[in-house]
Amino acid sequence: MKLFIINSSIGRKLIMSLSGLFLILFISLHCFLNMFLLGGPSAYTAVNEFMELPVVTVLVPILAAGFIIHIFYALWLYWLNYRARGEVRYYSGKKSATTSWAARNMVILGIIILLFIMLHLTQFWAKMQLQAFLGSSTQVHANESYDLVAMQFRNPVISIIYIIWYWVLWFHLTHGFWSAFQTVGIDNKTWQPRLQVIGIIYATILALCFTTINLYFLFGFGA
């Protein structure tokens, strides 16, 4: 017998929602830590050292794993939907005229986000965390991380690509935030409108914080 949580519409939505909450937590943590870039090299070096604490080194991979599950599970569901020509859907039924643009294009938004993440990993993660994991002598150390970020974000093309991505992420989160809570049971008429507003506020703060970091370096304010 196939697993209910994988083969039922409700089970699939639950996996997407729970893994989506991991995505929200991971990006929120990432944004909070990156805001220390505005404090200069010493502040960013300090937060990198904080990331080496045992509790953080355990927490971050768990959140990242949930993030990865969310991405690839969404792509798998999209493939199932495509192959079944609508018989198996993550979003049940046809999209109504009142459905938001973000809700109708979550897969497209997700693919754009995934492509950006691949770029981001090659620019930073591959030179920082991956090299540290491999024990390479060429890894970028904590006191050099700030210079690497500054160098990348001072490039206008790279910064513009990042800023566009932040606002693609904004669209994805404005729908995904309240939808995740709705799936886990918070879907009454009182809380659903509130969660929609909270999702917009949350996504806007997140996108503005990330954008501020890029503009900070792009306009030469970084050391």
Long-range contacts (C-beta under 8 A, 24 or more apart in sequence): 9-88, 9-89, 9-90, 9-92, 12-77, 12-90, 13-90, 13-183, 14-183, 14-184, 15-69, 15-73, 16-70, 16-73, 16-74, 16-77, 16-90, 16-180, 16-183, 17-179, 17-180, 17-181, 17-182, 17-183, 17-184, 18-66, 18-180, 18-184, 19-66, 19-67, 19-69, 19-70, 19-73, 20-70, 20-176, 20-179, 20-180, 21-66, 21-180, 22-62, 22-63, 22-65, 22-66, 22-67, 22-69, 22-70, 23-66, 23-67, 23-70, 23-176, 24-173, 24-176, 24-177, 24-180, 24-202, 25-63, 25-66, 26-60, 26-63, 26-64, 26-66, 26-67, 27-67, 27-169, 27-206, 28-206, 29-60, 29-63, 31-206, 31-209, 31-210, 34-209, 34-210, 34-213, 35-209, 35-213, 37-146, 37-149, 37-213, 37-216, 37-217, 37-222, 38-212, 38-213, 38-216, 40-146, 40-222, 40-223, 41-143, 41-146, 41-147, 41-223, 44-145, 44-146, 44-149, 45-142, 45-143, 45-145, 45-146, 48-142, 48-145, 49-142, 71-110, 71-113, 71-114, 71-117, 74-106, 74-107, 74-110, 75-107, 75-110, 75-111, 75-114, 78-107, 100-174, 100-175, 101-171, 102-171, 102-172, 102-174, 102-175, 103-175, 103-179, 105-171, 106-172, 106-175, 106-176, 109-168, 109-169, 109-171, 109-172, 110-172, 112-165, 112-168, 113-165, 113-168, 113-169, 113-172, 116-161, 116-162, 116-165, 116-168, 119-161, 123-152, 123-158, 124-148, 124-149, 124-152, 146-223, 149-217, 150-217, 150-222, 150-223, 153-213, 153-214, 153-216, 153-217, 153-218, 153-222, 154-217, 154-218, 154-220, 154-222, 156-218, 159-214, 159-215, 159-217, 159-218, 162-210, 162-214, 163-210, 163-211, 163-214, 163-215, 166-206, 166-207, 166-210, 166-211, 167-207, 167-211, 169-203, 169-206, 169-207, 170-203, 170-204, 170-206, 170-207, 173-199, 173-202, 173-203, 173-206, 174-199, 174-200, 174-203, 175-199, 177-202, 177-203
